[in-house]
Amino acid sequence: MKNKLFKLYLLTFLVLVDFVAFAQPGDDDGSGGLEGNDPPPAPINGKLIWLAFAGIVFALYSIRKYRRLAKY
């Protein structure tokens, strides 16, 4: 029980720290809106195929490793 509670606390802490670490203050233009001087987003469409391929390879590796451990 203590181990599960510790893992829950650790996960919650890491998620909350992640939000705080990457949050950036905006530039207020005086009327309540934020100025839009952001750079254009990076295209990721070409990388999605490689990401899916890596995910499938990792899933197959994990399944085979689990099956090997389950035999013993």
Phi and psi restraints in degrees (range 20) as a CNS / XPLOR table:
assign (resid 1 and name C) (resid 2 and name N)
       (resid 2 and name CA) (resid 2 and name C) 1.0 -64.4 20.0 2
assign (resid 2 and name N) (resid 2 and name CA)
       (resid 2 and name C) (resid 3 and name N) 1.0 -37.8 20.0 2
assign (resid 2 and name C) (resid 3 and name N)
       (resid 3 and name CA) (resid 3 and name C) 1.0 -65.2 20.0 2
assign (resid 3 and name N) (resid 3 and name CA)
       (resid 3 and name C) (resid 4 and name N) 1.0 -42.4 20.0 2
assign (resid 3 and name C) (resid 4 and name N)
       (resid 4 and name CA) (resid 4 and name C) 1.0 -66.3 20.0 2
assign (resid 4 and name N) (resid 4 and name CA)
       (resid 4 and name C) (resid 5 and name N) 1.0 -40.6 20.0 2
assign (resid 4 and name C) (resid 5 and name N)
       (resid 5 and name CA) (resid 5 and name C) 1.0 -65.9 20.0 2
assign (resid 5 and name N) (resid 5 and name CA)
       (resid 5 and name C) (resid 6 and name N) 1.0 -40.4 20.0 2
assign (resid 5 and name C) (resid 6 and name N)
       (resid 6 and name CA) (resid 6 and name C) 1.0 -62.6 20.0 2
assign (resid 6 and name N) (resid 6 and name CA)
       (resid 6 and name C) (resid 7 and name N) 1.0 -43.1 20.0 2
assign (resid 6 and name C) (resid 7 and name N)
       (resid 7 and name CA) (resid 7 and name C) 1.0 -63.9 20.0 2
assign (resid 7 and name N) (resid 7 and name CA)
       (resid 7 and name C) (resid 8 and name N) 1.0 -38.8 20.0 2
assign (resid 7 and name C) (resid 8 and name N)
       (resid 8 and name CA) (resid 8 and name C) 1.0 -64.4 20.0 2
assign (resid 8 and name N) (resid 8 and name CA)
       (resid 8 and name C) (resid 9 and name N) 1.0 -44.7 20.0 2
assign (resid 8 and name C) (resid 9 and name N)
       (resid 9 and name CA) (resid 9 and name C) 1.0 -61.6 20.0 2
assign (resid 9 and name N) (resid 9 and name CA)
       (resid 9 and name C) (resid 10 and name N) 1.0 -43.7 20.0 2
assign (resid 9 and name C) (resid 10 and name N)
       (resid 10 and name CA) (resid 10 and name C) 1.0 -64.0 20.0 2
assign (resid 10 and name N) (resid 10 and name CA)
       (resid 10 and name C) (resid 11 and name N) 1.0 -44.3 20.0 2
assign (resid 10 and name C) (resid 11 and name N)
       (resid 11 and name CA) (resid 11 and name C) 1.0 -62.5 20.0 2
assign (resid 11 and name N) (resid 11 and name CA)
       (resid 11 and name C) (resid 12 and name N) 1.0 -45.3 20.0 2
assign (resid 11 and name C) (resid 12 and name N)
       (resid 12 and name CA) (resid 12 and name C) 1.0 -61.0 20.0 2
assign (resid 12 and name N) (resid 12 and name CA)
       (resid 12 and name C) (resid 13 and name N) 1.0 -44.2 20.0 2
assign (resid 12 and name C) (resid 13 and name N)
       (resid 13 and name CA) (resid 13 and name C) 1.0 -62.0 20.0 2
assign (resid 13 and name N) (resid 13 and name CA)
       (resid 13 and name C) (resid 14 and name N) 1.0 -45.4 20.0 2
assign (resid 13 and name C) (resid 14 and name N)
       (resid 14 and name CA) (resid 14 and name C) 1.0 -65.4 20.0 2
assign (resid 14 and name N) (resid 14 and name CA)
       (resid 14 and name C) (resid 15 and name N) 1.0 -38.2 20.0 2
assign (resid 14 and name C) (resid 15 and name N)
       (resid 15 and name CA) (resid 15 and name C) 1.0 -66.3 20.0 2
assign (resid 15 and name N) (resid 15 and name CA)
       (resid 15 and name C) (resid 16 and name N) 1.0 -44.1 20.0 2
assign (resid 15 and name C) (resid 16 and name N)
       (resid 16 and name CA) (resid 16 and name C) 1.0 -68.5 20.0 2
assign (resid 16 and name N) (resid 16 and name CA)
       (resid 16 and name C) (resid 17 and name N) 1.0 -37.6 20.0 2
assign (resid 16 and name C) (resid 17 and name N)
       (resid 17 and name CA) (resid 17 and name C) 1.0 -66.0 20.0 2
assign (resid 17 and name N) (resid 17 and name CA)
       (resid 17 and name C) (resid 18 and name N) 1.0 -35.6 20.0 2
assign (resid 17 and name C) (resid 18 and name N)
       (resid 18 and name CA) (resid 18 and name C) 1.0 -61.8 20.0 2
assign (resid 18 and name N) (resid 18 and name CA)
       (resid 18 and name C) (resid 19 and name N) 1.0 -43.1 20.0 2
assign (resid 18 and name C) (resid 19 and name N)
       (resid 19 and name CA) (resid 19 and name C) 1.0 -63.2 20.0 2
assign (resid 19 and name N) (resid 19 and name CA)
       (resid 19 and name C) (resid 20 and name N) 1.0 -41.7 20.0 2
assign (resid 19 and name C) (resid 20 and name N)
       (resid 20 and name CA) (resid 20 and name C) 1.0 -72.1 20.0 2
assign (resid 20 and name N) (resid 20 and name CA)
       (resid 20 and name C) (resid 21 and name N) 1.0 -36.5 20.0 2
assign (resid 20 and name C) (resid 21 and name N)
       (resid 21 and name CA) (resid 21 and name C) 1.0 -68.3 20.0 2
assign (resid 21 and name N) (resid 21 and name CA)
       (resid 21 and name C) (resid 22 and name N) 1.0 -33.6 20.0 2
assign (resid 21 and name C) (resid 22 and name N)
       (resid 22 and name CA) (resid 22 and name C) 1.0 -102.2 20.0 2
assign (resid 22 and name N) (resid 22 and name CA)
       (resid 22 and name C) (resid 23 and name N) 1.0 0.0 20.0 2
assign (resid 22 and name C) (resid 23 and name N)
       (resid 23 and name CA) (resid 23 and name C) 1.0 -74.5 20.0 2
assign (resid 23 and name N) (resid 23 and name CA)
       (resid 23 and name C) (resid 24 and name N) 1.0 135.6 20.0 2
assign (resid 23 and name C) (resid 24 and name N)
       (resid 24 and name CA) (resid 24 and name C) 1.0 -123.2 20.0 2
assign (resid 24 and name N) (resid 24 and name CA)
       (resid 24 and name C) (resid 25 and name N) 1.0 137.2 20.0 2
assign (resid 24 and name C) (resid 25 and name N)
       (resid 25 and name CA) (resid 25 and name C) 1.0 -69.6 20.0 2
assign (resid 25 and name N) (resid 25 and name CA)
       (resid 25 and name C) (resid 26 and name N) 1.0 143.5 20.0 2
assign (resid 25 and name C) (resid 26 and name N)
       (resid 26 and name CA) (resid 26 and name C) 1.0 -89.9 20.0 2
assign (resid 26 and name N) (resid 26 and name CA)
       (resid 26 and name C) (resid 27 and name N) 1.0 164.5 20.0 2
assign (resid 26 and name C) (resid 27 and name N)
       (resid 27 and name CA) (resid 27 and name C) 1.0 -93.1 20.0 2
assign (resid 27 and name N) (resid 27 and name CA)
       (resid 27 and name C) (resid 28 and name N) 1.0 115.3 20.0 2
assign (resid 27 and name C) (resid 28 and name N)
       (resid 28 and name CA) (resid 28 and name C) 1.0 -81.3 20.0 2
assign (resid 28 and name N) (resid 28 and name CA)
       (resid 28 and name C) (resid 29 and name N) 1.0 131.3 20.0 2
assign (resid 28 and name C) (resid 29 and name N)
       (resid 29 and name CA) (resid 29 and name C) 1.0 -94.0 20.0 2
assign (resid 29 and name N) (resid 29 and name CA)
       (resid 29 and name C) (resid 30 and name N) 1.0 8.3 20.0 2
assign (resid 29 and name C) (resid 30 and name N)
       (resid 30 and name CA) (resid 30 and name C) 1.0 97.3 20.0 2
assign (resid 30 and name N) (resid 30 and name CA)
       (resid 30 and name C) (resid 31 and name N) 1.0 -23.6 20.0 2
assign (resid 30 and name C) (resid 31 and name N)
       (resid 31 and name CA) (resid 31 and name C) 1.0 -104.8 20.0 2
assign (resid 31 and name N) (resid 31 and name CA)
       (resid 31 and name C) (resid 32 and name N) 1.0 11.4 20.0 2
assign (resid 31 and name C) (resid 32 and name N)
       (resid 32 and name CA) (resid 32 and name C) 1.0 96.0 20.0 2
assign (resid 32 and name N) (resid 32 and name CA)
       (resid 32 and name C) (resid 33 and name N) 1.0 -12.9 20.0 2
assign (resid 32 and name C) (resid 33 and name N)
       (resid 33 and name CA) (resid 33 and name C) 1.0 -94.0 20.0 2
assign (resid 33 and name N) (resid 33 and name CA)
       (resid 33 and name C) (resid 34 and name N) 1.0 164.9 20.0 2
assign (resid 33 and name C) (resid 34 and name N)
       (resid 34 and name CA) (resid 34 and name C) 1.0 -103.0 20.0 2
assign (resid 34 and name N) (resid 34 and name CA)
       (resid 34 and name C) (resid 35 and name N) 1.0 144.0 20.0 2
assign (resid 34 and name C) (resid 35 and name N)
       (resid 35 and name CA) (resid 35 and name C) 1.0 -71.9 20.0 2
assign (resid 35 and name N) (resid 35 and name CA)
       (resid 35 and name C) (resid 36 and name N) 1.0 147.6 20.0 2
assign (resid 35 and name C) (resid 36 and name N)
       (resid 36 and name CA) (resid 36 and name C) 1.0 -106.0 20.0 2
assign (resid 36 and name N) (resid 36 and name CA)
       (resid 36 and name C) (resid 37 and name N) 1.0 58.8 20.0 2
assign (resid 36 and name C) (resid 37 and name N)
       (resid 37 and name CA) (resid 37 and name C) 1.0 -98.5 20.0 2
assign (resid 37 and name N) (resid 37 and name CA)
       (resid 37 and name C) (resid 38 and name N) 1.0 34.9 20.0 2
assign (resid 37 and name C) (resid 38 and name N)
       (resid 38 and name CA) (resid 38 and name C) 1.0 -79.8 20.0 2
assign (resid 38 and name N) (resid 38 and name CA)
       (resid 38 and name C) (resid 39 and name N) 1.0 146.3 20.0 2
assign (resid 38 and name C) (resid 39 and name N)
       (resid 39 and name CA) (resid 39 and name C) 1.0 -69.9 20.0 2
assign (resid 39 and name N) (resid 39 and name CA)
       (resid 39 and name C) (resid 40 and name N) 1.0 158.0 20.0 2
assign (resid 39 and name C) (resid 40 and name N)
       (resid 40 and name CA) (resid 40 and name C) 1.0 -66.1 20.0 2
assign (resid 40 and name N) (resid 40 and name CA)
       (resid 40 and name C) (resid 41 and name N) 1.0 149.6 20.0 2
assign (resid 40 and name C) (resid 41 and name N)
       (resid 41 and name CA) (resid 41 and name C) 1.0 -67.4 20.0 2
assign (resid 41 and name N) (resid 41 and name CA)
       (resid 41 and name C) (resid 42 and name N) 1.0 150.1 20.0 2
assign (resid 41 and name C) (resid 42 and name N)
       (resid 42 and name CA) (resid 42 and name C) 1.0 -78.1 20.0 2
assign (resid 42 and name N) (resid 42 and name CA)
       (resid 42 and name C) (resid 43 and name N) 1.0 137.2 20.0 2
assign (resid 42 and name C) (resid 43 and name N)
       (resid 43 and name CA) (resid 43 and name C) 1.0 -74.1 20.0 2
assign (resid 43 and name N) (resid 43 and name CA)
       (resid 43 and name C) (resid 44 and name N) 1.0 131.2 20.0 2
assign (resid 43 and name C) (resid 44 and name N)
       (resid 44 and name CA) (resid 44 and name C) 1.0 -119.8 20.0 2
assign (resid 44 and name N) (resid 44 and name CA)
       (resid 44 and name C) (resid 45 and name N) 1.0 4.0 20.0 2
assign (resid 44 and name C) (resid 45 and name N)
       (resid 45 and name CA) (resid 45 and name C) 1.0 -59.0 20.0 2
assign (resid 45 and name N) (resid 45 and name CA)
       (resid 45 and name C) (resid 46 and name N) 1.0 -37.6 20.0 2
assign (resid 45 and name C) (resid 46 and name N)
       (resid 46 and name CA) (resid 46 and name C) 1.0 -71.7 20.0 2
assign (resid 46 and name N) (resid 46 and name CA)
       (resid 46 and name C) (resid 47 and name N) 1.0 -22.0 20.0 2
assign (resid 46 and name C) (resid 47 and name N)
       (resid 47 and name CA) (resid 47 and name C) 1.0 -89.7 20.0 2
assign (resid 47 and name N) (resid 47 and name CA)
       (resid 47 and name C) (resid 48 and name N) 1.0 -13.4 20.0 2
assign (resid 47 and name C) (resid 48 and name N)
       (resid 48 and name CA) (resid 48 and name C) 1.0 -65.9 20.0 2
assign (resid 48 and name N) (resid 48 and name CA)
       (resid 48 and name C) (resid 49 and name N) 1.0 -34.5 20.0 2
assign (resid 48 and name C) (resid 49 and name N)
       (resid 49 and name CA) (resid 49 and name C) 1.0 -65.4 20.0 2
assign (resid 49 and name N) (resid 49 and name CA)
       (resid 49 and name C) (resid 50 and name N) 1.0 -43.1 20.0 2
assign (resid 49 and name C) (resid 50 and name N)
       (resid 50 and name CA) (resid 50 and name C) 1.0 -66.1 20.0 2
assign (resid 50 and name N) (resid 50 and name CA)
       (resid 50 and name C) (resid 51 and name N) 1.0 -36.7 20.0 2
assign (resid 50 and name C) (resid 51 and name N)
       (resid 51 and name CA) (resid 51 and name C) 1.0 -65.7 20.0 2
assign (resid 51 and name N) (resid 51 and name CA)
       (resid 51 and name C) (resid 52 and name N) 1.0 -42.3 20.0 2
assign (resid 51 and name C) (resid 52 and name N)
       (resid 52 and name CA) (resid 52 and name C) 1.0 -64.6 20.0 2
assign (resid 52 and name N) (resid 52 and name CA)
       (resid 52 and name C) (resid 53 and name N) 1.0 -41.7 20.0 2
assign (resid 52 and name C) (resid 53 and name N)
       (resid 53 and name CA) (resid 53 and name C) 1.0 -61.5 20.0 2
assign (resid 53 and name N) (resid 53 and name CA)
       (resid 53 and name C) (resid 54 and name N) 1.0 -45.3 20.0 2
assign (resid 53 and name C) (resid 54 and name N)
       (resid 54 and name CA) (resid 54 and name C) 1.0 -63.6 20.0 2
assign (resid 54 and name N) (resid 54 and name CA)
       (resid 54 and name C) (resid 55 and name N) 1.0 -37.5 20.0 2
assign (resid 54 and name C) (resid 55 and name N)
       (resid 55 and name CA) (resid 55 and name C) 1.0 -65.1 20.0 2
assign (resid 55 and name N) (resid 55 and name CA)
       (resid 55 and name C) (resid 56 and name N) 1.0 -41.9 20.0 2
assign (resid 55 and name C) (resid 56 and name N)
       (resid 56 and name CA) (resid 56 and name C) 1.0 -66.0 20.0 2
assign (resid 56 and name N) (resid 56 and name CA)
       (resid 56 and name C) (resid 57 and name N) 1.0 -42.1 20.0 2
assign (resid 56 and name C) (resid 57 and name N)
       (resid 57 and name CA) (resid 57 and name C) 1.0 -63.1 20.0 2
assign (resid 57 and name N) (resid 57 and name CA)
       (resid 57 and name C) (resid 58 and name N) 1.0 -42.4 20.0 2
assign (resid 57 and name C) (resid 58 and name N)
       (resid 58 and name CA) (resid 58 and name C) 1.0 -65.2 20.0 2
assign (resid 58 and name N) (resid 58 and name CA)
       (resid 58 and name C) (resid 59 and name N) 1.0 -39.7 20.0 2
assign (resid 58 and name C) (resid 59 and name N)
       (resid 59 and name CA) (resid 59 and name C) 1.0 -63.7 20.0 2
assign (resid 59 and name N) (resid 59 and name CA)
       (resid 59 and name C) (resid 60 and name N) 1.0 -44.3 20.0 2
assign (resid 59 and name C) (resid 60 and name N)
       (resid 60 and name CA) (resid 60 and name C) 1.0 -63.0 20.0 2
assign (resid 60 and name N) (resid 60 and name CA)
       (resid 60 and name C) (resid 61 and name N) 1.0 -41.2 20.0 2
assign (resid 60 and name C) (resid 61 and name N)
       (resid 61 and name CA) (resid 61 and name C) 1.0 -61.1 20.0 2
assign (resid 61 and name N) (resid 61 and name CA)
       (resid 61 and name C) (resid 62 and name N) 1.0 -45.2 20.0 2
assign (resid 61 and name C) (resid 62 and name N)
       (resid 62 and name CA) (resid 62 and name C) 1.0 -65.0 20.0 2
assign (resid 62 and name N) (resid 62 and name CA)
       (resid 62 and name C) (resid 63 and name N) 1.0 -41.8 20.0 2
assign (resid 62 and name C) (resid 63 and name N)
       (resid 63 and name CA) (resid 63 and name C) 1.0 -64.6 20.0 2
assign (resid 63 and name N) (resid 63 and name CA)
       (resid 63 and name C) (resid 64 and name N) 1.0 -44.5 20.0 2
assign (resid 63 and name C) (resid 64 and name N)
       (resid 64 and name CA) (resid 64 and name C) 1.0 -65.4 20.0 2
assign (resid 64 and name N) (resid 64 and name CA)
       (resid 64 and name C) (resid 65 and name N) 1.0 -38.8 20.0 2
assign (resid 64 and name C) (resid 65 and name N)
       (resid 65 and name CA) (resid 65 and name C) 1.0 -65.5 20.0 2
assign (resid 65 and name N) (resid 65 and name CA)
       (resid 65 and name C) (resid 66 and name N) 1.0 -41.4 20.0 2
assign (resid 65 and name C) (resid 66 and name N)
       (resid 66 and name CA) (resid 66 and name C) 1.0 -64.2 20.0 2
assign (resid 66 and name N) (resid 66 and name CA)
       (resid 66 and name C) (resid 67 and name N) 1.0 -41.2 20.0 2
assign (resid 66 and name C) (resid 67 and name N)
       (resid 67 and name CA) (resid 67 and name C) 1.0 -65.9 20.0 2
assign (resid 67 and name N) (resid 67 and name CA)
       (resid 67 and name C) (resid 68 and name N) 1.0 -37.5 20.0 2
assign (resid 67 and name C) (resid 68 and name N)
       (resid 68 and name CA) (resid 68 and name C) 1.0 -64.8 20.0 2
assign (resid 68 and name N) (resid 68 and name CA)
       (resid 68 and name C) (resid 69 and name N) 1.0 -40.1 20.0 2
assign (resid 68 and name C) (resid 69 and name N)
       (resid 69 and name CA) (resid 69 and name C) 1.0 -72.7 20.0 2
assign (resid 69 and name N) (resid 69 and name CA)
       (resid 69 and name C) (resid 70 and name N) 1.0 -29.0 20.0 2
assign (resid 69 and name C) (resid 70 and name N)
       (resid 70 and name CA) (resid 70 and name C) 1.0 -72.9 20.0 2
assign (resid 70 and name N) (resid 70 and name CA)
       (resid 70 and name C) (resid 71 and name N) 1.0 -23.3 20.0 2
assign (resid 70 and name C) (resid 71 and name N)
       (resid 71 and name CA) (resid 71 and name C) 1.0 -68.4 20.0 2
assign (resid 71 and name N) (resid 71 and name CA)
       (resid 71 and name C) (resid 72 and name N) 1.0 -31.1 20.0 2
